[in-house]
Amino acid sequence: MKHLNCSSFNIGDIVVVPIPFSNQTESKLRPALVLSNEFFNVKYPDLILAKITSIGHSLPYDVVLNKNDLPEGNLLKDSTINCGFVITVNKDIIQKKIGRISPNKIDEVKEKIKELFAL
Protein backbone atom coordinates (compact mmCIF):
# COMPACT_ATOMS: atom_id res chain seq x y z
CA MET A 1 0.00 0.00 0.00
CA LYS A 2 1.28 3.46 -0.83
CA HIS A 3 1.25 5.78 2.18
CA LEU A 4 -0.52 9.09 2.35
CA ASN A 5 1.39 12.26 1.51
CA CYS A 6 3.93 12.52 4.35
CA SER A 7 3.54 16.28 4.59
CA SER A 8 -0.11 15.72 5.51
CA PHE A 9 0.73 14.34 8.98
CA ASN A 10 0.93 16.73 11.94
CA ILE A 11 0.84 16.51 15.71
CA GLY A 12 -2.77 15.97 16.73
CA ASP A 13 -3.90 14.06 13.63
CA ILE A 14 -5.81 10.84 14.22
CA VAL A 15 -4.90 8.00 11.88
CA VAL A 16 -6.05 4.39 11.55
CA VAL A 17 -3.25 1.84 11.74
CA PRO A 18 -2.71 -1.78 12.79
CA ILE A 19 -1.47 -1.51 16.37
CA PRO A 20 0.26 -4.52 17.91
CA PHE A 21 -0.84 -5.96 21.22
CA SER A 22 1.81 -5.55 23.90
CA ASN A 23 2.84 -9.21 23.47
CA GLN A 24 3.64 -8.43 19.79
CA THR A 25 1.88 -11.58 18.52
CA GLU A 26 -1.13 -9.91 16.90
CA SER A 27 -2.38 -6.48 15.95
CA LYS A 28 -5.71 -4.74 15.64
CA LEU A 29 -6.76 -1.92 13.34
CA ARG A 30 -7.46 1.08 15.56
CA PRO A 31 -7.13 4.86 15.76
CA ALA A 32 -3.90 6.43 16.97
CA LEU A 33 -2.76 9.98 17.64
CA VAL A 34 0.23 11.43 15.77
CA LEU A 35 2.77 12.68 18.33
CA SER A 36 5.74 13.39 16.05
CA ASN A 37 6.27 16.90 14.73
CA GLU A 38 6.04 18.04 11.12
CA PHE A 39 9.83 18.05 10.60
CA PHE A 40 10.09 14.42 11.75
CA ASN A 41 7.04 13.42 9.71
CA VAL A 42 8.48 14.89 6.51
CA LYS A 43 12.08 13.67 6.96
CA TYR A 44 11.49 10.14 8.27
CA PRO A 45 9.55 7.19 6.83
CA ASP A 46 7.84 6.67 10.21
CA LEU A 47 5.33 8.32 12.52
CA ILE A 48 5.36 8.30 16.31
CA LEU A 49 1.87 7.50 17.60
CA ALA A 50 -0.12 6.99 20.80
CA LYS A 51 -2.83 4.34 20.84
CA ILE A 52 -6.44 5.48 21.13
CA THR A 53 -8.91 3.07 22.70
CA SER A 54 -12.61 3.12 23.46
CA ILE A 55 -12.21 0.86 26.47
CA GLY A 56 -13.81 2.55 29.45
CA HIS A 57 -10.93 2.51 31.94
CA SER A 58 -8.68 5.45 32.54
CA LEU A 59 -5.04 5.04 33.57
CA PRO A 60 -2.88 7.82 35.05
CA TYR A 61 -1.32 8.69 31.67
CA ASP A 62 -4.52 8.52 29.63
CA VAL A 63 -6.25 11.57 28.19
CA VAL A 64 -10.03 11.39 27.81
CA LEU A 65 -11.18 12.13 24.28
CA ASN A 66 -14.78 12.86 23.34
CA LYS A 67 -16.45 14.06 20.17
CA ASN A 68 -16.22 17.72 21.26
CA ASP A 69 -12.41 17.41 21.27
CA LEU A 70 -12.31 16.85 17.50
CA PRO A 71 -12.75 19.98 15.39
CA GLU A 72 -12.09 17.74 12.36
CA GLY A 73 -13.38 14.20 11.88
CA ASN A 74 -15.19 11.90 14.27
CA LEU A 75 -14.69 8.90 16.54
CA LEU A 76 -17.40 6.27 16.94
CA LYS A 77 -17.17 6.35 20.75
CA ASP A 78 -15.73 8.47 23.52
CA SER A 79 -12.18 7.22 23.92
CA THR A 80 -8.87 7.63 25.69
CA ILE A 81 -5.48 8.51 24.28
CA ASN A 82 -3.07 6.10 25.95
CA CYS A 83 0.07 8.25 26.32
CA GLY A 84 1.81 5.25 27.90
CA PHE A 85 1.44 3.19 24.71
CA VAL A 86 3.68 5.01 22.25
CA ILE A 87 4.76 3.26 19.06
CA THR A 88 6.70 4.07 15.92
CA VAL A 89 5.21 2.82 12.66
CA ASN A 90 6.13 3.08 9.02
CA LYS A 91 3.82 5.38 7.06
CA ASP A 92 3.19 2.56 4.58
CA ILE A 93 0.85 0.85 7.07
CA ILE A 94 -1.27 3.95 7.80
CA GLN A 95 -4.75 3.16 6.48
CA LYS A 96 -6.21 6.67 6.56
CA LYS A 97 -6.44 9.92 8.48
CA ILE A 98 -9.80 10.29 10.23
CA GLY A 99 -9.57 13.48 12.24
CA ARG A 100 -7.68 15.93 14.35
CA ILE A 101 -7.85 16.85 18.05
CA SER A 102 -8.16 20.40 19.35
CA PRO A 103 -5.10 22.49 20.33
CA ASN A 104 -6.19 22.34 24.00
CA LYS A 105 -6.31 18.54 23.86
CA ILE A 106 -2.87 18.46 22.18
CA ASP A 107 -1.54 20.52 25.12
CA GLU A 108 -3.11 18.05 27.57
CA VAL A 109 -1.41 15.13 25.77
CA LYS A 110 1.95 16.94 25.83
CA GLU A 111 1.62 17.48 29.59
CA LYS A 112 0.87 13.78 30.18
CA ILE A 113 3.89 12.78 28.09
CA LYS A 114 6.11 15.19 30.03
CA GLU A 115 4.88 13.61 33.28
CA LEU A 116 5.33 10.07 31.95
CA PHE A 117 8.92 10.60 30.82
CA ALA A 118 9.76 13.04 33.65
CA LEU A 119 10.73 15.76 31.16
Order of alpha helices (4+ residues) and beta strands (2+ residues): beta-beta-alpha-beta-beta-beta-beta-beta-alpha
